[in-house]
Amino acid sequence: MATHKTSAWPLAQAYVALIVYASLYPFAGWRDQGISPWAFLFSALPKYWTGFDVAANLAGYAPLGFLVALSFLRRRRERVVTTNKKAIAVATLAGAMLSFCMESLQTYLPSRVPSNVDLALNALGALC
């Protein structure tokens, strides 16, 4: 199996760092609020959301999905159709897992609000 040199993987790692920074900023006031970190998964849908929130969540994870898929494609040498499907699946799963971690950690930041809608939009952004 031949691999190709690509900058997609280091760029994806840098983009993950950017997402972590944006998701957990201002990094202050960490505390246990007595809520399970994954309680947001079973919460009711938010009453208020804006088009900006939707666009920001979709657009925030789309570059990550692209970079992870590209990095996966550049490292594999298989049939193109099979590889494309795998690359999309890996990119979507990676985006969803990162989003789940970020939303869970936001439970400990009083200035942040974890949301099941954000999780879904982030995963959809990675898929796009």
N, C-alpha and C positions, 0 to 999 in steps of 0.2 A: 504494500500500500504506500503510495507516494504522497508526501505532504508538500504543500506549497507554502512559501513564506508569505505571510499576510500581516498587515497591521490591524486587522479587524479585532483580534483577540485583545491586544493591549488597549485599543480604543474602547472596547466593550468594558474592560476592567475600569478604565478611567471614567466611563459613563456611569458605572455602578457606584463609584465613589461620589459622583455628582448627585445621583439620586439619593444616596444615603444622607448626604449633606442637606439637600433640599427637604427631605422627608423628616429629618430630626432637628432641624434648626428651630429654636435657638439653643439647643443642647443644655438648657438650664431648667432647674426645678424638678429633676427626676424624682419621682416618688411612687410608692405603691398606693394606688387609690382604692384598693380592695376589690378591683374588678379583674376578672380573668382576662389575660391578654388576647384571647380569641373570642371574647364575648361579642365583639362587633359583628362577627359572622352571623349571629342569630338576632341581631337588633332589627327593629323596624326600619324600613327605608326612610332616609332623611326627608323631612317635610319640605325643606328649601334646598334648592341647588340651582346653579346658574349655568348658562351655556359656556361661560369661561371655565367653570370647574370641569365640565365634561371635556372640553377641548384640551385643557391643560393636562388632565389625566391621560387622555388618549395620546396626545403629542409627547408627553413626558416619557412614555415607555416605548414609543414606536422606534426611535433610534436604537434603543437597546435591543429590541427584537431583530432589527435589521443587522446590527453588528454581530450578534450571537449567531444568527442564521448564516451570515456570510462566513464567519470564522469556522462554523461547522462544515459548510460546503467546501471550504478551501483545504480542510484537513482530511476529507474522505475521498475515496475513489471507488465509487460504486455506480450502479445504474442511476442516471440523472433523476428520473421520476421518483425512485425510492429515496434517494438522497434528499431531494427537495422536500418531500413529505416529512422526513426525519428532521431536517433542519428547521422546518416550521414548527414541528412539535417540540423540539428542544428549546427553541427560542421562546415559544409561548409558555412552556413550563418554567423556564428560567425567570421570565418576567413575572409570572404569577407567584412563584416562590419568593422572589425578592419583594414584591408588593405585600405579600402576606407577612413577611418579617417586618417590613417597615410599618405597616398598619398595627401589628401587634406591639411593637416597641412604642408607638405613639400613645398607647394606653398609659404609659408611665410618664408622659409629658403633659402636664395640665394645660399647656397652651395649644396642644394639638388634639384633633378629634379623629379617631380611627373610624373608618367607614367601609361597610361591605360594598357600597356602590363604587368607592374609589378602587377597591381591590378588583372588582369586575372590569372597570374601565381601564385600569392599568394592564390587566391581562389581555384585554381586547386590543389595547394599543400595541403591546408586544406582538400579538398575532398579526396585526395590520402590517 
